[in-house]
Amino acid sequence: MNALLSVSDKTGIVEFAQALHALGIGLLSTGGTARLLQEAGLPVTEVAEVTQFPEMLDGRVKTLHPKVHGGLLARRALPEHMAALKEHGIDTIDLLVVNLYPFETTVAKPGCTLADAIENIDIGGPAMVRSAAKNWQDVGVLTDASQYPAVLEELKANGKLSDKLRFALSVAAFNRVAQYDGAISDYLSSVTFEAEKLSETYVPQRSLFAGQSNGIFTKVQDLRYGENSHQQAALYRDLCPAPGSLVTGVQLQGKELSYNNIADADAAWECVKTFEAAACVIVKHANPCGVAVGLDALGAYTKAFQTDPTSAFGGIIALNRTLDGAAAAQISKQFVEVLMAPDFSPEALEVFKAKANVRLLKIALPAHGGKTDWERGRNAMDAKRIGSGLLLQTADNHEISLTDLKVVTKKQPTLEEMEDLLFAWKVAKYVKSNAIVFCKGGQTRGVGAGQMSRLDSARIASIKAQHAGLSLQGTAVASDAFFPFRDGLDVVVDAGASCVIQPGGSMRDQEVIAAADERGVAMVFSGVRHFRH
C-alpha cells in the first residue's frame, strides 16, 4: 500500500506519517512536506523520483503527471487498468493526503495583493483530490487533519479502509474542492479590475456583491418539518459562521428545534445582542412582542413580559446576560419554547430540569472589531430566495446616536425622552413593517407590526398596551418609515405619546410637522428608515 502526502497545513502530518510507516505503508511526498518527513527520519520517496520529472515553475508543476494520476485513478478490479499500470511502470496510490494552498486565509488578510491571491490558487492539489475522490472504491483521500485519527483506527484494526469511510472521505473531498473553487470565484469576481494599476504590489478594490454568488452552507440537521407540517426542512450554516450568531449556539436541553423555533430565535437573538445594558427580547411569530432593559436579567425580563403577556405565551426569549436562578424561576412560570442566553448558572439549569422540553440555547455574544469593512459587510449579508433567483443585501445594522437626531418641531424632547426615542428606534428595526412601537423607561409599551397600513399598526399598538394594562401617557413612539399623512401621528398622540421618531422624507413632512406642533409633541427625524419584510 502506498500513500502520497502533500500538505500546506502541516498540523499532525509527521505523526500521521510515522503511524503509516509503522503499518508498512510506503510514503511518497512533494516539496516541503517531503523535507519535513525526511527531517523526522522517515523513508520518503519524492514524487519527482517517481515521475522522473523535476518540480518546475516555482512548484506550480509537480504532481500533474500520469504516474501520479494513473496511480490514483486506476480501478483495481479492472484487469485492463492494472495491465496498463504494469505496462507503463506505474504503482498504485492507495491513500492521498492533501490539503490545499491557503487561498481563503490569504485573501482574508488586510492588504492582500492580487499577485498573492493568484499564487495561492492550488492546481495540482485539487486535481489529485478529484482523482482520488472519484476512485473512492480503491483510494482513501484525506483533506483535513481532523480525519487522521479515524483513518488510522481502521487501518490498525483491519489493514484497510471500509467502503463507508472511503465514501465519506470522498464526499468530504469533493465538498472541500467545491468550497475552494467557490472561494476563488467569489474573490476574483468581486475584484474591481484596474489594468493600469496591475503590479506585484497591487491591492485590488473589491465589490461586496461578486459577479457570481457561491455561498457554501453545511447541513447542521434535518428538521421534523418546515413552516407547516406538510413541508420538509433542514438547517444549514455558513461554512465559517460569524461569531455570536445563532448557529454557533449549543443546545443544553429540550426538544429538537423546529423550523419556526429557529426563525423566531434568530429574530430575538439578533435584537437582544444590540443592547449594551441588560436586555430581554420576547418574540412571537418573528416579531418582538416585548423588549426591555433593566439592571439585570430578571429586571429586563419582568418589564419585557409586561408589554404583552398574552403574546408572550409560547414565545421565544433572548437575554444578553447570564440567566441566573432568580430570573430562571420567574421565566419558568410561563410557557416558553426557546430560552437563549450567553450562559446559564447552575441554579438556572436546575430550575429548568423540571421542564425538560424547554429548549435552552447557550450562545456567546460576539466580540467587536478586528475585521475590515469589506469583511464585516460580506459576513453580514441578508439573503432572500425568490422564484429562480436570490436577493442579497447588506444587513440593516445602521445605528444612530443622539447627535444623529434632528429635532423638527418647536417642542424640544427632554433628555429622558431622547433616550426613550433611541430605545424605541432600536426596537422598531426588528419589527415587521409597517412598525409602530411605543416605549417608555427602557420598556416597550405597545407594538404594532406587519400591517398594510401604518395607521392600523398604530391602532394595534395602542390596543395591545390597553390589553396589557400599560399606560401610554408620555411615551416615545418610533415609526420605521415616514408618516405619509398626519392621521397616523394623531392616533399615537391621542393614545398618549409625547414624542415621536421617524425617518422623514415624505412629500407631506411639513404637514406632519405642523400637526406635531399643533398637538404639542416633539418630533425628531432619524434620516434613515428600517423597513423589514
Disulfide bonds with the S-S distance in Angstrom:
none
